[in-house]
Amino acid sequence: MPRLAVATENGAEVSLYYEDYGVGSPVVLVAGWPLTAQSWESQVAAFVEAGHRVVGYDRRGFGRSTRAWGGYDQDTLAADLHLLLEHLDLRGAALVGFSSGAGDVARCVARFGVGRVSRLVLAGPLAVDDGLVRDLLNAAGWHRVAMLDDVLGRFFSVDGEVVLDEASRQHLLHVAACASPKATVDVIGAWAGADPEADLADVGVPVLVVHGERDAFTAPRRGRAPATIIPSAPHGAPMTHPQQWNEVVLRFLSP
């Protein structure tokens, strides 16, 4: 599948891997840390069948995109998303961001406007907690894979019980562990400067916020848009409760 060059580093190209399927009104899926476009497996086919052009990509440093040394701040990640929208000449696109990917979506429209964007979906947007950031940074420095294992347990847990099948969780753990260690650490640090609610203060397009009712990773918070709750779902609701989650989002994306 195609790649998009977004920068150079030490004379080498930094590029994003992306996938582009279907026809119709465009939907761009932005994975959250520490995951990749593979985490949207349960959404791609459903959205294409519903009449959308679906674009997914791996953020720099993750998955099949370049393992660059730098560029993991919120502004650069948002600029990468904007470059993808421009490269594909997407217009009237719905941007769907999960977890920290919701921060990329919010910062993208704050910096570059909504000229190419029709609506936004923020799925489990992070409510940044300084203690969480500190704990993850400390763990990532010395026990990165074990830290990721713990995180992906909490992503998919309801009242302490993992509700995603273990084979799928292990697959996502493998994908996350294969990311650049530098990217894994730096993106955690970028959360400290992320404030999706401030970035969306003046946005002029409809916004849907979706949370899992039993999110054990980040607590839902009151924002500019009311939250739709997926009953009995964890933080990773798009993966654990895809049918319910897809119905909510596709209803919002309907003309």
N, C-alpha and C positions, 0 to 999 in steps of 0.2 A: 504494500500500500504506500501512498505518497508521503513525502516529508516536506516540511517547510523550514527554510533557513531563517532564523530570527536574530542571529548575532554571530560574531566570531570571537574566539578565545585562543590566544597564543597562535594566531594564524590559521586555526582550524574552525570549521563551521560548527555552529550550535544549531541543531535542528529539532523540530517537533515531529513526532510520528502521529499521523491522524488517520481516521477512517471516515468514509463519507458514503452513506447508503440512502437509497430511496429518493423519492421526489415529493414535492409539496412544500408547505411552509417549513422553514428550517428550525431545527432544535439542536442546540449545541450543549453537550453533556460535559460538565467539568468535574472530574473526580476530586475527592478530598484526600489529603495526606492520611495515610501513607500509600494510598491505592492508586490505580491507573484506570484507563478506559475499560479494562477487562471487568471492572466492578459493575459496569452498566449492562452486563449480559442480559439481564431480565427486562431491560427497558428497550434495547435497540429494536428487536423484532416487533415488539408490541407497538412502538411508536411509528415504525415504518408501515406496519399494517394499518395503522390509523390514518395514514395519508401524510406523513411528515418526511422530510429529508433530515436524516439524523447524522450529526457529526460528533465524533468523540476523539479525544486526543490524550496523549500522555504528557503531563507537565514536564518541563525540563528537569533532568536528573532522575526521572522515574520511568519505569517500563522501557519502551523502545526508543524514547527520545534521548538526546545526547546527555551524557553524564558530565555536564559542565562543572567547573569549580565554583563559579559564582552566578549571581542572578536570581537568588532565592528570596529576595525581598518582595513585599506585596506589590509594589509599583511595577517591578519587572515581570512578575508573573501575570499581572493584569495586562501589561503591554503585549506579552506573548499571545494572550487570548485575543486582543484587539487586532494584532497582525494576522491571526488566522481568519478572523471575520473579513478583513480586507482582502486577504489572498483569495478566499473563496467567493468574494463579492456577495456575501450574504446580506440580505435585506429583510426587515421584518422578522428577525430571528428571535426565538425564545432562548434565553440563557438559563440553564439549569445547573446549579452548583450544589454539591453535597459537602457538608461539614466545612473544612477550610476552603474548599472550592467555592463555597458561597461568598467567601471573602474576596476571591479573585473576581467573581461576577460583579459584586458591589463596587469594588475599586475600578474595574474596567469602565462601568458606566459613569462613575464619578469623574474619571479622568478624561474619557473620550466621548462622553455623551451617549445619547440613545438613537443616533441617526440610523443605525443598522439594527436596532433592537425594538421588539414589539412588547415584550413582557419578560418578567424574571421569576424564577422559581428558586427559593432558598430552602434546601432540604437539610434540616438539622444544623443550621448555622451555629458556629461556635460562639458561646458566651465565654470570652477569654478569662481564664482564671490564672493569676500570677503563680499561685502555688502549683497548679497543674503543669504550667510551662516549666517551672523550675525543676519539678520532679522528673519530667520527661527528658529534659536536657541532661540532667545528672545521670539518668539511666542510659540514655542514648550514647553517651560518651564512652562507656565501658561495657555495656551489655545490650547492644543495639537490637539484636534479634530477639533476645528474651523480652526486652521492652516492647517490641512490636507484637510478640505473642500475647503479652498481657493486654495491650491496647486492643487488639482484634478480639480478645475475649470480651472486654467491656463494650466494644462497639455492638456486639451481637448478643448481649445478655439482658435478660429480663429478670429482675429480682435475684440476681446472682446465678442464673442458669442460662447457659448459651443456647440460643434457639435457632442458630444456623447449623446445618449438618456439618460434622467435623471435617469431612472431605473438602467441602467448599471453603471452610475456614482455613484449612491447611494450604489450599491452593492460593488463597489471597495472601496468606502469610509468606508463602514462597515468593509471590510477586513483589510484596513489600520489601522483603529481605534482599531482593536483587537490585533495589534502588541504590543510587549513590549514597554512601554513608554521609558525605558532606551535605547533600540535599536533604536527607532525612533529618539531620540536626538543624540545619539553617532554617528550614520551613517552620519548625517548631518555634524558633526565635522570632520569626516574622509575625506570628500570631500576636505578639505583644503590641505591635503597631497597627493591628487590624481593628477596625470599628465599622462593620457593615452598616449599622444603623445610621452612623454619621455620614457614611458614603451615600446612603440612599435618601438622605433628608429631603433633597429637592428633585428626586427622579420623577419623570413625568409619564411613566408607563405602569401598567398593573403589576403588582407583586403578590406572589403566593408564598407563604412560609409554611412548611410542612415539618412536623416533629413527630417522633415516636413517643407515645404516651409514657413509656417506661424507660426513657433515655437515661442510661447510667453513666454516660460520658460527659454530657453537657446539659445543664438545665435549660428548658425553654424559658425565654424571657419576653416581656412585653415590648413590642416594637411598633413601627409605623403601620404595619399590616397585621391583621389578626392571624393567628396561627391555626392551621388545620391539623388536627391530631389524628394519628393512625392508632386506633385502640390496641393496647397490649403489645406495642411494637417497641424495639430498642432504637438506639442511635442509628444503626445501619438498616433502617426500615426499607429502603429501596431493594435491599438484598434479601431480607428475611420475610418481608410482607409485600412482595412485588405486585400481586394482583390488586390489593387495596391501594397501594401507593400509586400504581399506574393509573387506576381509575380516577383518583383525585387529581392528578396532574394533567391527564388527557382531557378531563372535563374543563379544567382551567385553560388549556391550550386551544379548545374548540372555538371557532369563530363566533 
